[in-house]
Amino acid sequence: MYFYGCTDGGQNNPDGFVVVPLGKPPVPQVDPRVLAQRAVDSMTLLGPDIASPRAAGKYTVGVPMWMWVTQSATTYGPNTASATAGGVTVTATAEVSKIVWSMGDGVSMTCTGPGTPYTSSEGMAQSPTCGHVYSKTSAAAQNGKFPVTATSTWTINWRGGGQAGQLTEVRQTNVQVAVGEVQVVR
């Protein structure tokens, strides 16, 4: 099948007629980075699922607080998804690489893992992976509680379409923490 058309002529086509064979239209090129972002967008990446400190918990000045998160595909990873277009498939895998804790008392710390759950056998020991010791009460804070923010950085590695790369997403979760003092009575 051919398409016949006219042009204004010109030096290389003085009679103005062109004949163009019709075939399949060209396939648009797919950018694997765009597909990688589409795969990430299809994931449900949430902020940290804070197990400790708990909003209902009562914490004490000078006593080590152990901080940790509950791990799942949507709150810690790994979380994997794929996207396909134009015959190209890209697969992306997301996992939290760090959590930055802002403790509400002016102190921030970075933990590179999910933290270690506290057990009563640990007594007054500090967390081996992610912890904090408050040096003042939260009495002067708004509502009498420190606003604690856990911000996770998701590192996403992707591969497909003859390419590979890395993306980053950030999510956060907030909790209010009451910190008091123990008074010795004689």
C-alpha positions as CSV (number, residue, x, y, z in Angstrom):
1,M,0.0,0.0,0.0
2,Y,1.3,3.4,-0.9
3,F,0.4,7.0,0.0
4,Y,0.4,9.5,-2.8
5,G,0.8,13.2,-2.0
6,C,1.9,16.5,-3.3
7,T,4.6,18.8,-2.3
8,D,5.6,22.3,-3.5
9,G,8.2,20.6,-5.7
10,G,11.7,21.8,-5.1
11,Q,15.1,21.0,-6.6
12,N,14.9,17.3,-5.9
13,N,11.2,16.9,-6.7
14,P,10.3,19.2,-9.5
15,D,6.9,17.6,-10.3
16,G,5.8,17.8,-6.7
17,F,4.6,14.2,-6.3
18,V,5.8,11.9,-3.6
19,V,5.0,8.2,-3.1
20,V,5.5,6.9,0.5
21,P,5.1,3.2,1.3
22,L,2.7,2.7,4.2
23,G,3.7,0.2,6.8
24,K,3.6,-0.1,10.5
25,P,4.0,3.2,12.3
26,P,7.3,3.6,14.1
27,V,7.1,2.2,17.7
28,P,7.7,5.0,20.2
29,Q,10.8,4.6,22.3
30,V,10.2,3.9,26.0
31,D,12.5,5.4,28.6
32,P,13.3,2.7,31.2
33,R,13.7,5.4,33.8
34,V,10.0,6.5,33.3
35,L,8.9,2.9,33.6
36,A,11.0,2.5,36.8
37,Q,9.2,5.5,38.3
38,R,5.8,4.0,37.2
39,A,6.8,0.8,38.9
40,V,7.6,2.7,42.1
41,D,4.4,4.7,41.9
42,S,2.5,1.4,41.8
43,M,4.1,0.4,45.1
44,T,2.5,1.4,48.4
45,L,5.6,2.9,50.2
46,L,4.6,4.2,53.6
47,G,6.4,5.9,56.5
48,P,7.9,3.8,59.3
49,D,5.5,1.6,61.3
50,I,6.8,2.8,64.7
51,A,6.6,0.1,67.3
52,S,8.6,2.1,69.9
53,P,8.3,4.7,71.1
54,R,4.5,4.3,71.5
55,A,2.1,7.2,71.8
56,A,0.5,5.5,74.8
57,G,3.9,4.8,76.4
58,K,5.3,6.7,79.5
59,Y,9.0,7.4,79.2
60,T,11.4,8.7,81.8
61,V,14.2,11.2,81.8
62,G,17.6,9.4,81.9
63,V,16.2,6.0,81.0
64,P,17.3,4.5,77.7
65,M,14.5,4.4,75.1
66,W,14.8,1.7,72.5
67,M,13.4,2.7,69.1
68,W,12.3,0.2,66.5
69,V,9.9,-0.2,63.6
70,T,7.7,-3.1,62.5
71,Q,8.9,-4.4,59.2
72,S,6.6,-5.1,56.2
73,A,6.8,-4.7,52.5
74,T,5.0,-1.3,52.6
75,T,6.8,0.1,55.6
76,Y,10.3,-1.3,55.4
77,G,10.7,-3.5,52.3
78,P,11.7,-5.2,50.3
79,N,8.9,-4.2,48.0
80,T,9.1,-5.2,44.3
81,A,6.9,-4.1,41.3
82,S,7.2,-4.0,37.5
83,A,6.0,-1.8,34.7
84,T,5.7,-2.6,31.0
85,A,5.3,-0.4,27.9
86,G,6.3,-0.8,24.3
87,G,7.7,-4.2,24.8
88,V,10.0,-3.0,27.6
89,T,9.6,-4.3,31.2
90,V,11.4,-2.6,34.2
91,T,11.4,-4.2,37.7
92,A,12.1,-2.1,40.7
93,T,12.9,-3.2,44.3
94,A,12.5,-0.7,47.2
95,E,14.0,-1.1,50.7
96,V,14.5,1.4,53.5
97,S,18.2,2.3,53.8
98,K,17.9,4.5,56.8
99,I,15.5,6.1,59.3
100,V,16.2,9.6,60.7
101,W,14.6,10.0,64.1
102,S,13.8,13.6,65.3
103,M,13.1,13.2,69.0
104,G,11.3,16.5,69.6
105,D,13.9,17.6,72.2
106,G,16.3,19.0,69.6
107,V,18.1,15.7,69.0
108,S,18.1,13.8,65.8
109,M,19.8,10.5,65.0
110,T,20.1,8.2,62.0
111,C,19.6,4.4,62.3
112,T,20.6,2.2,59.4
113,G,18.3,-0.7,60.4
114,P,14.9,-1.3,61.8
115,G,16.1,-1.1,65.4
116,T,16.1,-3.8,68.1
117,P,12.9,-4.7,70.0
118,Y,13.3,-4.2,73.8
119,T,12.8,-7.1,76.1
120,S,12.6,-6.7,79.9
121,S,15.7,-8.9,80.3
122,E,17.6,-5.9,78.9
123,G,16.9,-3.8,82.0
124,M,18.4,-0.3,81.8
125,A,20.8,-1.2,78.9
126,Q,20.9,1.1,75.9
127,S,19.7,-0.2,72.5
128,P,22.5,-1.8,70.5
129,T,21.2,-0.4,67.3
130,C,18.8,2.6,67.7
131,G,18.1,4.4,70.9
132,H,17.8,7.7,72.7
133,V,18.0,9.0,76.3
134,Y,15.9,12.1,77.1
135,S,17.6,14.7,79.3
136,K,14.5,16.7,80.1
137,T,10.8,16.2,80.5
138,S,8.2,16.9,77.8
139,A,6.1,19.0,80.3
140,A,6.9,22.3,78.5
141,A,6.2,20.8,75.0
142,Q,2.9,21.4,73.3
143,N,0.3,19.1,74.9
144,G,3.0,17.9,77.3
145,K,4.5,15.6,74.7
146,F,7.5,15.6,72.4
147,P,6.7,15.4,68.7
148,V,8.8,12.4,67.4
149,T,9.2,12.1,63.6
150,A,10.7,9.0,61.9
151,T,11.7,9.7,58.3
152,S,12.6,6.7,56.2
153,T,14.7,6.9,53.0
154,W,13.7,4.2,50.5
155,T,16.4,3.2,48.1
156,I,15.0,1.7,44.9
157,N,17.1,-0.3,42.5
158,W,15.7,-0.9,39.1
159,R,16.7,-2.9,36.0
160,G,15.1,-3.3,32.5
161,G,15.2,-2.2,28.9
162,G,19.0,-2.7,28.9
163,Q,19.5,-0.2,31.7
164,A,19.7,-0.1,35.5
165,G,19.6,2.7,38.0
166,Q,18.6,3.9,41.4
167,L,15.8,6.1,42.7
168,T,15.1,7.5,46.2
169,E,11.7,8.1,48.0
170,V,11.2,9.6,51.5
171,R,8.3,8.9,53.8
172,Q,7.6,9.9,57.4
173,T,5.5,9.0,60.5
174,N,4.9,11.1,63.6
175,V,4.1,10.1,67.2
176,Q,3.7,12.2,70.3
177,V,5.7,11.0,73.3
178,A,5.3,11.9,77.0
179,V,8.5,12.0,79.0
180,G,8.4,12.5,82.8
181,E,10.7,12.4,85.8
182,V,10.9,9.9,88.6
183,Q,10.9,11.6,92.0
184,V,12.4,10.0,95.0
185,V,10.3,10.4,98.1
186,R,11.9,9.9,101.6
